[in-house]
Amino acid sequence: MERRREVFTEEEEISRIRKPKQGELLAIVEQMLGSDKLRIRCDDGKSRIGRIPGKLRKRVWIRISDLVLVEPWKVMSDERADIVWRYTKTQANWMQKNNLIKNLRID
């Protein structure tokens, strides 16, 4: 059976942007560490190790310089975080244009 993909226009894609909630931060992927771990630079200026949870592991492919939404761990909040969402380039550019990204620079 063939899986049907939905095609979204740029306006629909932008209108569906997930914004950070309480306790979530925006981050840029700096380095892939292997074993589903990444080095990320967060909006608060700290560098953390991000973990891709199992529900995103095979569904979302994350690359270097992608904008992601992370949730810092409660125990080691300055060192570790879980990846919650990955933004497309169009969404990241729109967020930067509308000043939703404060301390990060998107290439």
N, C-alpha and C positions, 0 to 999 in steps of 0.2 A: 504494500500500500504506500502511496506517495504522500508525504507530509506537505501541506500547503503553507507557504510563508506569506505573512501579511506584509504588504508594502506600505510604509508610512511616508508621507511627504515631509519636507523639512519643518513646516509649521506644526504638524501633528507631533513630530518628534520633540520639538522644543516645548510644546504645551504640556507634555507628559514628564517634564524634568522632576526628578526626586530631589528635594532640597534637604539639607542637613536638619535633623531633629535634635532634641536635647541629648547631649552626650556624644554626638557624632561630629567628625571633623572631615574636611576635604584634605586630600593628599595627592602628591605626584609620585609615581613609581620611579625610583632611581636605579634599582638594580634587581635582577632576578637571582635569588640565592639557591634555588632548587628545593625539592621536596615541598612544593606549594608554599614557599615563603618568599617574601619580597622585602627589599629595603625601600622604605617610603619616607618622604619629607612632608610633614604635616603643616597645616595652616598656622599652628601655634608656634612654629619654628623648631620643633623637635624632630629628630630622626628616629624612626621606630622600625621594628621588624613586623611586617604585616603577614598574616596567615590567611590563606584562601580557604574558607570553610567548605565542607563536603557538598553542600547544595549548590555552590557556585563553581566548584572545581572543574567539572566537565561541560558546563553550560556556557561559561563566560571565559573568553581567552583574554588575559591581561598581558600587555606589553609595556616596555620601558617608555616613560613619558606619558602614560595614560593618567587621566584624572580619575581618582577613585574616592569613594566615601568610606570612611573607616570609623570603627567604634573601639576606642582604647579599652584594654582589659581593666577590670576593677582592681586586680592585685598588683600588676606591674604596668600601670597606666603610662609611665614615661618611656617604657621600653618596647611594649608589645601592643598590637592592635589586630582586630579582625576586619577583613575587607567586607563591606556590606553591599556596595554597588559600584559599577564601572560606567563612566560617562563616555558617550561617543565624542568625536572631535567637534561635531556641530554643536552638541550640547555644551561642551567645555568652552567653546568660543563665545556662545551666547551668554553663558554665565559670567565670563570675563568682561564682555561688553557691557553687561548690566551691573557690574561691580558686586557680584555675589562672591567672587574670589578675591580675597584681600592681600595675602602675603605670598602667594604662589605665582610663578611665571610659567605660562603654558607655551611650549614651543610649537 
